[in-house]
Amino acid sequence: MTRDELKKRLTDTIGLISVPGVGRGRFNRLVRQFGSPAKALKAPVNRLEAVTGISHSIAADIKTKYDAEAARQTAARIIQLGWTVLFPDQPDFPPSLMNIPAGDIPPVLFCTGENVTPDEKMIAIVGTRHPTERGRMFAYNLAASLASAGITVVSGMAEGIDSAAHKGALEAGGRTVAIWGNSLDLVYPPSNKGLAQRIKESGAVFSEYLPQTSPSRANFPERNRIISGLSDGVVVIQAGLKSGALITASYAIEQGRELFAVPEAPGLKSSEGANELIKKGARLLTSIDDIFDELPRLKGEVLTRKFCRLPDMTDTEKQIVSLFSAGPRQVDQISREVDLPVPEIMEFLLALELKGVVRELSGKRFVLSEEYA
């Protein structure tokens, strides 16, 4: 598609979907009926109102309220911003999104970073914005393990579980994708500006919203269908009964995606929704193995670590280093897995840090240094 063809297609798409009363569902029906937004815009009122869901008043508005100049200006702005523009009938449109209900397919999708590939393996991790430290660490470590197995982690970059999942994938040297409930020229929450840049550099950010679209209460449930639609499965961690993560779970079921939920102790408000999902049939998840049991096609070799260049180490140090093949590890985890008290583990970790093999993250977590990752 040439630049001029892109601008024309984008102008027609923006113009049609921006007509009052059209929206995504009616837009998709109009395009299926007429073949393109341009042909729908040119169709006479009597043919427009013959389309299911298009009343006489909406058909009349398409003829009288289509603002071609505003649409052209918006299209020009998107091209100037350098966003990748993806249309459903083009080969670079994420194929998994063509397997969701027709009315939910985004008429146009915008991307910064590297677009997903047809054979990309993806798992979504979603949950509360206010998790416990245990929930945050579980999301971080699960994402790191998935990334180390070559699986892309998908989430919404909200505070809490979403951000922990993105960070876990990034720290493990893997790929992560964020779906935003606002346009790509704004970052929300603003505190995640640095995280957003890291995601763009080693993954991708997607949005269906036009420039200068601020986050709104309605946008987040809408974007959740894309989070689940892109993914082979959805993991819910610490979601309350009214959590937006449950909306993502509902979309996952509707779209035929595998649904997983992490159990928590009864009485924890932030986990009532996740526990309820398990009661209703979601797969109980306690480790990455539960995902591989349900979706064996995702299981691949863990990314090979460059152990051949490691300096001389004691047997215990080698045992500790081997744990990092599944991503970052917290001191308490290492203590349990090696069966040594935390003070002794800290001594070994200090020695490994001095040798340049590991580096410390926040929260007494450690990961292989870049040289050996």
C-alpha positions as CSV (number, residue, x, y, z in Angstrom):
1,M,0.0,0.0,0.0
2,T,1.5,3.3,-1.0
3,R,1.5,6.3,1.3
4,D,-1.3,8.0,-0.6
5,E,-3.4,4.8,-0.6
6,L,-2.8,4.4,3.1
7,K,-3.9,8.0,3.8
8,K,-7.0,7.6,1.7
9,R,-7.9,4.2,3.3
10,L,-7.3,5.7,6.8
11,T,-9.3,8.8,6.0
12,D,-12.3,6.8,4.9
13,T,-12.1,4.5,7.9
14,I,-11.8,7.4,10.4
15,G,-14.6,9.3,8.7
16,L,-17.1,6.4,8.7
17,I,-16.5,5.2,12.2
18,S,-16.6,8.8,13.5
19,V,-20.2,9.4,12.2
20,P,-22.5,9.6,15.2
21,G,-24.2,6.3,15.9
22,V,-21.9,4.2,13.7
23,G,-19.3,2.7,16.1
24,R,-17.3,-0.4,15.7
25,G,-20.1,-3.0,15.2
26,R,-22.1,-1.0,12.6
27,F,-18.8,-0.1,10.8
28,N,-17.9,-3.7,10.4
29,R,-21.4,-4.6,9.1
30,L,-21.3,-1.8,6.6
31,V,-17.8,-2.8,5.3
32,R,-19.0,-6.4,5.0
33,Q,-22.0,-5.3,3.0
34,F,-20.3,-2.8,0.7
35,G,-16.7,-4.1,0.6
36,S,-14.9,-1.0,1.9
37,P,-15.4,2.2,4.0
38,A,-15.2,4.3,0.8
39,K,-18.0,2.4,-0.9
40,A,-20.2,2.6,2.3
41,L,-19.7,6.4,2.4
42,K,-20.8,6.6,-1.3
43,A,-23.9,4.3,-0.9
44,P,-27.3,5.9,-1.1
45,V,-29.5,6.2,2.0
46,N,-31.9,3.4,1.0
47,R,-29.1,0.9,0.6
48,L,-27.4,2.0,3.8
49,E,-30.6,1.5,5.9
50,A,-31.0,-2.0,4.4
51,V,-28.0,-3.0,6.5
52,T,-28.9,-4.6,9.9
53,G,-28.6,-2.1,12.7
54,I,-28.5,1.0,10.4
55,S,-31.6,3.1,11.0
56,H,-32.8,5.8,8.6
57,S,-31.4,8.5,10.8
58,I,-27.9,6.9,11.0
59,A,-28.0,6.4,7.2
60,A,-28.9,10.0,6.7
61,D,-26.1,11.1,9.1
62,I,-23.6,9.1,7.1
63,K,-24.5,11.3,4.1
64,T,-24.7,14.6,6.0
65,K,-22.3,14.4,9.0
66,Y,-19.3,12.7,7.4
67,D,-16.5,15.2,8.1
68,A,-14.0,14.5,5.3
69,E,-11.6,17.3,6.2
70,A,-11.4,16.4,9.9
71,A,-10.8,12.7,8.9
72,R,-8.0,13.8,6.5
73,Q,-6.3,15.8,9.2
74,T,-6.4,13.0,11.7
75,A,-5.1,10.5,9.1
76,A,-2.2,12.9,8.3
77,R,-1.4,13.2,12.0
78,I,-1.2,9.4,12.4
79,I,1.1,9.1,9.4
80,Q,3.3,11.9,10.8
81,L,3.5,10.2,14.2
82,G,4.9,7.1,12.4
83,W,2.4,4.6,13.8
84,T,2.1,1.3,12.1
85,V,-1.5,1.2,10.7
86,L,-3.1,-2.3,10.5
87,F,-6.3,-3.1,8.7
88,P,-8.2,-6.4,9.1
89,D,-7.9,-7.3,5.4
90,Q,-4.2,-6.8,5.2
91,P,-1.6,-9.6,5.8
92,D,0.1,-7.8,8.7
93,F,-3.0,-7.6,10.8
94,P,-2.7,-10.0,13.8
95,P,-4.3,-13.2,12.6
96,S,-5.6,-14.2,16.0
97,L,-7.8,-11.1,16.1
98,M,-9.6,-12.4,13.0
99,N,-10.7,-15.3,15.1
100,I,-12.9,-13.3,17.5
101,P,-16.5,-12.4,17.0
102,A,-16.8,-10.3,13.8
103,G,-18.3,-7.3,15.6
104,D,-15.4,-7.1,17.9
105,I,-12.6,-7.0,15.3
106,P,-11.0,-3.5,15.4
107,P,-11.7,-1.6,12.2
108,V,-8.1,-0.3,12.4
109,L,-5.3,-1.0,14.9
110,F,-2.3,1.2,15.6
111,C,1.1,-0.1,16.7
112,T,4.4,1.2,17.9
113,G,7.3,-1.3,18.2
114,E,7.5,-4.6,16.4
115,N,4.2,-6.1,15.2
116,V,3.3,-9.6,16.2
117,T,4.0,-12.5,13.9
118,P,1.5,-15.1,12.7
119,D,3.2,-17.9,14.6
120,E,3.9,-15.9,17.8
121,K,3.0,-17.7,21.0
122,M,1.2,-15.4,23.5
123,I,-0.2,-15.6,27.0
124,A,-2.0,-12.7,28.7
125,I,-1.6,-11.9,32.4
126,V,-4.1,-9.6,34.0
127,G,-5.3,-8.8,37.5
128,T,-5.9,-6.1,40.1
129,R,-4.2,-2.7,40.2
130,H,-3.7,-3.2,43.9
131,P,-2.2,-6.6,44.4
132,T,-0.5,-8.0,47.5
133,E,3.3,-8.3,47.3
134,R,2.8,-12.1,46.9
135,G,0.5,-11.5,43.9
136,R,2.9,-9.0,42.3
137,M,5.8,-11.4,42.6
138,F,3.8,-14.3,41.2
139,A,2.9,-12.2,38.2
140,Y,6.5,-11.1,37.7
141,N,8.0,-14.6,38.0
142,L,5.3,-16.2,35.8
143,A,5.9,-13.6,33.1
144,A,9.7,-14.1,33.4
145,S,9.3,-17.9,33.1
146,L,7.0,-17.5,30.0
147,A,9.4,-15.1,28.4
148,S,12.3,-17.5,29.1
149,A,10.4,-20.2,27.2
150,G,10.0,-17.9,24.2
151,I,6.4,-16.9,24.9
152,T,5.2,-13.3,24.5
153,V,3.5,-11.8,27.6
154,V,0.4,-9.7,26.8
155,S,-1.2,-7.3,29.3
156,G,-2.6,-3.8,29.6
157,M,0.2,-1.8,31.3
158,A,-2.1,-0.8,34.2
159,E,-0.5,-0.5,37.7
160,G,-0.3,-3.6,39.7
161,I,-0.4,-7.1,38.1
162,D,-0.2,-5.8,34.5
163,S,3.0,-3.8,35.2
164,A,4.6,-6.6,37.1
165,A,3.9,-9.0,34.2
166,H,5.5,-6.6,31.7
167,K,8.5,-6.0,33.9
168,G,9.0,-9.8,34.5
169,A,9.1,-10.5,30.8
170,L,11.5,-7.6,30.1
171,E,13.9,-8.5,33.0
172,A,14.0,-12.1,31.6
173,G,15.1,-10.7,28.3
174,G,11.8,-11.6,26.6
175,R,9.1,-10.0,24.6
176,T,6.0,-8.3,25.9
177,V,3.0,-6.6,24.3
178,A,0.8,-3.9,25.9
179,I,-2.8,-3.0,24.8
180,W,-3.7,0.5,25.7
181,G,-7.1,2.1,26.6
182,N,-5.9,5.4,25.2
183,S,-4.1,6.6,22.1
184,L,-0.4,5.8,21.5
185,D,0.6,9.5,21.8
186,L,-0.4,9.5,25.5
187,V,1.0,7.3,28.3
188,Y,-1.2,6.0,31.1
189,P,-0.6,5.8,33.9
190,P,2.1,8.6,33.6
191,S,4.2,6.7,36.1
192,N,4.7,4.0,33.5
193,K,6.4,6.2,31.0
194,G,9.7,4.4,31.4
195,L,8.1,1.0,31.2
196,A,6.2,2.1,28.0
197,Q,9.5,3.0,26.3
198,R,11.1,-0.4,27.3
199,I,8.1,-2.3,25.9
200,K,8.3,-0.4,22.6
201,E,12.0,-1.1,22.3
202,S,11.7,-4.9,22.8
203,G,8.0,-5.6,22.1
204,A,5.0,-3.6,20.9
205,V,2.2,-1.4,22.1
206,F,-1.3,-1.5,20.4
207,S,-4.3,0.8,20.5
208,E,-7.4,1.3,18.4
209,Y,-7.8,4.9,19.5
210,L,-7.2,8.0,17.5
211,P,-4.6,10.6,18.6
212,Q,-5.2,12.5,21.8
213,T,-7.8,10.0,23.0
214,S,-7.5,10.1,26.8
215,P,-8.1,7.0,28.9
216,S,-11.7,6.7,30.0
217,R,-13.8,4.3,32.0
218,A,-15.4,2.9,28.8
219,N,-12.1,2.4,26.9
220,F,-10.6,-0.2,29.3
221,P,-13.3,-2.9,29.0
222,E,-13.2,-2.4,25.2
223,R,-9.5,-2.9,24.9
224,N,-9.7,-6.1,27.1
225,R,-11.2,-8.0,24.1
226,I,-7.9,-7.3,22.2
227,I,-5.8,-8.5,25.2
228,S,-7.6,-11.9,25.2
229,G,-8.0,-12.0,21.4
230,L,-4.3,-11.8,20.8
231,S,-3.5,-14.5,23.3
232,D,-3.6,-18.3,23.3
233,G,-4.6,-18.1,27.0
234,V,-5.4,-15.7,29.7
235,V,-4.1,-15.9,33.3
236,V,-6.1,-14.0,36.0
237,I,-4.1,-13.1,39.2
238,Q,-5.8,-11.4,42.2
239,A,-9.0,-10.0,40.7
240,G,-11.9,-8.8,42.8
241,L,-15.5,-9.5,42.0
242,K,-15.7,-6.2,40.1
243,S,-12.3,-6.2,38.5
244,G,-11.8,-5.4,34.9
245,A,-9.7,-8.6,34.7
246,L,-13.0,-10.5,34.9
247,I,-14.1,-8.7,31.7
248,T,-11.0,-10.0,30.0
249,A,-11.8,-13.5,31.3
250,S,-15.4,-13.2,29.9
251,Y,-13.9,-12.3,26.5
252,A,-11.5,-15.2,26.7
253,I,-14.4,-17.6,27.2
254,E,-16.4,-16.0,24.3
255,Q,-13.3,-16.1,22.0
256,G,-12.5,-19.7,22.8
257,R,-9.2,-18.9,24.6
258,E,-7.9,-21.0,27.5
259,L,-8.6,-19.4,30.9
260,F,-6.4,-19.8,34.0
261,A,-6.8,-18.3,37.5
262,V,-4.5,-18.3,40.4
263,P,-6.1,-19.4,43.7
264,E,-5.9,-17.4,46.9
265,A,-7.0,-17.8,50.5
266,P,-10.7,-17.2,51.1
267,G,-11.4,-13.7,52.5
268,L,-8.9,-11.8,50.4
269,K,-11.1,-9.2,48.6
270,S,-8.7,-8.8,45.7
271,S,-8.9,-12.5,44.9
272,E,-12.6,-13.2,45.2
273,G,-13.1,-12.9,41.4
274,A,-10.2,-15.2,40.6
275,N,-11.5,-17.9,43.0
276,E,-14.9,-17.5,41.5
277,L,-13.5,-18.2,38.0
278,I,-12.0,-21.4,39.3
279,K,-15.4,-22.5,40.7
280,K,-16.9,-21.9,37.3
281,G,-14.3,-24.0,35.4
282,A,-11.2,-21.9,34.9
283,R,-8.0,-24.0,35.0
284,L,-6.4,-23.6,38.5
285,L,-2.8,-22.3,38.0
286,T,0.1,-22.5,40.4
287,S,3.0,-22.6,37.9
288,I,3.9,-22.4,34.3
289,D,3.5,-26.2,34.0
290,D,-0.3,-25.8,34.3
291,I,-0.2,-23.7,31.1
292,F,2.0,-26.2,29.3
293,D,-0.3,-29.1,30.4
294,E,-3.3,-27.3,28.9
295,L,-1.5,-25.8,25.9
296,P,1.3,-28.2,25.1
297,R,1.9,-26.6,21.7
298,L,3.3,-23.6,23.6
299,K,6.0,-25.5,25.3
300,G,9.4,-24.9,23.9
301,E,13.0,-25.0,25.0
302,V,14.0,-22.5,27.7
303,L,16.3,-19.9,26.2
304,T,19.8,-21.3,26.3
305,R,22.0,-19.6,28.9
306,K,25.7,-19.0,28.1
307,F,26.9,-21.1,31.0
308,C,30.0,-22.1,29.1
309,R,31.6,-18.7,29.8
310,L,30.8,-18.7,33.6
311,P,33.8,-18.2,35.9
312,D,34.9,-20.9,38.4
313,M,32.2,-21.6,40.9
314,T,31.4,-23.9,43.8
315,D,28.8,-26.6,43.5
316,T,26.4,-24.5,45.5
317,E,26.9,-21.5,43.3
318,K,26.3,-23.5,40.2
319,Q,23.1,-24.9,41.8
320,I,21.9,-21.3,42.5
321,V,22.8,-20.0,39.0
322,S,20.9,-22.9,37.4
323,L,17.7,-21.6,39.1
324,F,17.8,-18.4,37.0
325,S,17.0,-20.3,33.8
326,A,13.4,-19.6,34.7
327,G,13.9,-15.9,35.2
328,P,14.5,-13.7,38.3
329,R,14.5,-15.3,41.7
330,Q,13.8,-13.8,45.2
331,V,16.1,-14.7,48.0
332,D,13.4,-16.6,49.9
333,Q,12.7,-18.7,46.8
334,I,16.3,-19.5,46.4
335,S,16.6,-20.5,50.1
336,R,13.7,-22.9,49.7
337,E,14.9,-24.4,46.5
338,V,18.5,-24.9,47.6
339,D,17.5,-25.8,51.2
340,L,19.9,-23.3,52.9
341,P,19.0,-20.5,55.3
342,V,18.7,-17.0,53.8
343,P,21.9,-15.6,55.5
344,E,24.0,-18.3,53.8
345,I,22.2,-17.7,50.4
346,M,23.0,-14.0,50.7
347,E,26.7,-14.8,51.1
348,F,26.7,-17.0,47.9
349,L,24.7,-14.3,46.0
350,L,27.2,-11.6,47.1
351,A,30.1,-13.8,45.9
352,L,28.3,-14.3,42.5
353,E,27.6,-10.6,42.3
354,L,31.3,-9.9,42.8
355,K,32.1,-12.4,40.0
356,G,29.7,-10.5,37.8
357,V,27.4,-13.4,37.3
358,V,24.3,-12.0,38.9
359,R,22.9,-8.6,39.7
360,E,20.4,-7.5,42.3
361,L,16.9,-6.1,41.5
362,S,14.5,-4.4,43.9
363,G,12.8,-6.5,46.6
364,K,15.8,-8.8,47.2
365,R,15.4,-10.3,43.8
366,F,18.4,-11.5,41.7
367,V,18.8,-12.2,38.0
368,L,21.7,-13.2,35.7
369,S,23.8,-10.3,34.6
370,E,23.5,-9.2,31.0
371,E,26.8,-10.8,30.1
372,Y,25.6,-14.3,31.1
373,A,21.8,-13.9,30.4
